[in-house]
Structures are given as C-alpha cells and as structure tokens.
Amino acid sequence: MNPPAPNEALDELVSILGEDDTRELVRSFLRDFPDQLRQLAIGDREQRRRVAHSLKSSSRHMGADALARKMAALETRLSHVEAEVSQEDLAATVSEFEKVAGGLRAFANRPHQP
C-alpha cells in the first residue's frame, strides 16, 4: 500500500482521481509554475489577474494554502486599475512555492506501488 499524500488536499484528489492521475496533476503544477510566474511579471493587469486566479486555484488543489492565499490577495489587488505586480510579490510567490515544492516533488516522483 502506498504511503499517504503529503497533505489532505492531495489525499482528497487521490480518492477522486487515483494516485497516478493525482501525481500527474502535481507534476503538471510543478512544471507549469515557472511559466505562470513569468506571466505574473508581464502582460496587462487583466492577464496578470487571470494568472493569479489560476495559481490560486491550482495551489489550493495542491494543498499549498499559504501560496493560494498569497495569490488570492494578489488577484484582489489586480482587480484595481492601478495595481501592479512588484519584484517583492514575485519573490514572495517563489518563496511560498519553494516551501511546498519539495513535498510535492517527492510525492510526484515516488515509485508506483501496486
């Protein structure tokens, strides 16, 4: 039997999707994060707001609650006309991502056990 996922959100996904599909979803999140982070730094305010929304949702599914809250705050801020994404926002996002990425990588890359 496989060990449990690293958090309750992933445990729930495993119960719905199965472990293999959940691990693939985690791998996609980890793979896509750097590109989405770059998208937070470019484009117009509405594009950045949509990226923050997407990262908020994805982070919540991954059990990265602090990252999801950070993205929710950024999404709200970007709903205002004059809002921008600062270098401090990007650095804080990377920091929160790195706090959960190790556990997600370990889960995504562990060998399949029947």
N, C-alpha and C positions, 0 to 999 in steps of 0.2 A: 504494500500500500504506500502511496506517495505521501510525503510529509505535507502538512497544510501550507497554503499560500501565505505570503508574508503579512497579509492584513485581511480584515473582514470583507472589504470591498472585493478583493480578488477571490476570496473564498466563495462569495456570492456568485461572482462570474463563473467560477469553476462549476458550481452547482447548476448553473443555467446552460453554459456553453460546453462544459467539459474542460479538462485540463489542457489538452493540446491546443484547442482553439483559444483559450484564455492566454496561454503562453505566446501564441502568435500575435494576439492583440497587444500584449505587453511589449513584444519585440517591435511591433509597428510604432507604438508610442515612443519607445526609446530611439528608434531610427529616425522618426519624423520630428522629434523635439528640436534638434539644431536648426532645421529649416524653418520651423514655426517661430523660433526665437529670432531668426534673421528677419522674418516677416513683421515681427513687432517693431523692428528698427527702421523699416522702410514703408513706403506706400502712404496713402492718405489716412486720415484719422478713422474713417469708417472701416477701412480694410484692417487697420490695427485693432479696432474694437472687435471685429469678427474673429480675428486670430486669438485675442484674449478670451473671447467666449468659447472658442473651440478648445483652447488649452484648459480653461476652467472645467469644462465637461469631461475632457479626457483625463485630466488629473484626478477628478472626483472618482471616475471609474477605476483608476489605478490605486485608489486609496491614499493619494498624495493630498491630504486635506489642506495642509498649510499652503501648498502651491495653488490649489483650487481657490482658496480664499484670497490669495495674492492676485490671481487672475480675475476674480470677481471684482475686487476693488479697482483694478486697472480698467476692466470693462466699463464699470460705472463711471469712472473718471473720463474715459474716452467718449462717453456719450455727450460730453460738453464740448462746445465748438472750439474752444481754445486749448484743449488738453493735448499734451504731448507725452511721449514715452522717453524717459531720460536714461542716461547710461546707468544711473543708480537703480532704476527699475529693472533694467536688463541684468545687471549684476545680482540683484536680489532674486530674480527669477532663476538664474543659473544656480545660485546658492541653494535655494529650496529644492530645485530639481536634483542636485547632487546628493542632498540628504536622503532621498528615496531611491535614487537610481541604482545604487549597489544592491539593495534587496530585490529590486525588480529584475536586474540583470541576473542575479543568482537564480531567481525563480524561472525566468525565461530560458535559461541555458542549462538547467539541471537535466540530467538524463531521464528519459521516459522510463517509468517502472510500471509493468503490467499489473 
